[in-house]
Amino acid sequence: MSCSYEPSRLATRFSVAPSVPSASFLLPAFALLLAFALQLGTPHCLAAQTLDPGELAERLRTGMEEADISGDDDTLGRMAILARRAVTAFPDDALLNHYMGYALYLRAGRTMETDTGAAHALLEEAGSYLERSIEIEPIAESHALLSSSLGMRIDGPVSAMSLGGASGAAMDRAKAMGPGNPRVRLLEGISAFHAPNTFGGGHEVALEHFLAAIELFAEDAPQPPLPAWGHAETYAWLGQTHVALGQVEAARTAYERALELEPGYVWVREVLLRALGG
C-alpha cells in the first residue's frame, strides 16, 4: 500500500467527525493502535497515522484482500485483530465496523468445513458489526454481507424459518441500494449456488448472477477505502457453476481468467483447477 494515501472526500464521510476529543481519549487510543499496528507488521508510515479511521480502513481493505487471495490464514487473523482494535478506538466509524464484520465473515468461510459451530459463532458476531455499520452509514456491501452471514447459518428447516426471511430482506436492501454493485450480485449468486430450486436457487440461476456480476465489474471503480474485492472471486464461482452444469472446459476458462486477474489466487490454482484434472 502506498504511504502517500490521503482519504478521499467519499471515504471521509464514513468516518464520524467528533468535536475535539479529550486528550484522555486520544492518548490511550493512539497507544493502543500504535502498539498493535507495530505488532502486526504495519508500515511505520501507517502506524504514525493510526488516529485516521480512513487510513485504518484502507489498511484493512488491502490487507484482508491480499490474505484472502493468498490463502494466508495467519495474516487474515492479524487483520481481524487490527480491525477489532480499530473498532474499539473508533466504535462509531461505519467502515471500520464493516471491515470488522467482513474479517469475521472471511474467517467463518474458512472454518465452516472443519468446525460448523465456531463458524456460526463467527457469522453471528459478523452480523452484529455489519448491523452497526448499517446503522451508522449503510453501504450496499454491508447489507449483502449481512444477508450472506445470515444465510450461511441456515442448517435445517428450523433455522431456515428464523434466518431465511431476514437474509432475503437484507439482500433486497442491498440490491435497492446498489443495483449496479457487482459484489452484491456476486453474493446473490453464491447464495443461489447453494440454495435449492424450490427456494429460488440452483446452478442456472447462479450462472446468471455471476455473468451479470462480471459485466458490472467492468465499470466498477470504488474509491478507497470502500470495498473493491470480488472480481477474481466471481470467476472462481463461475467456474464452479460450470462444473456443476457439466461444462468442464468453460470452467477451466473461468479459472484461468481468475488467475489472470489474481495470479496468486491459491484457492483457484491449488484447489479448483486441480479438481478439474488434466
Disulfide bonds with the S-S distance in Angstrom:
Cys3-Cys45 2.05
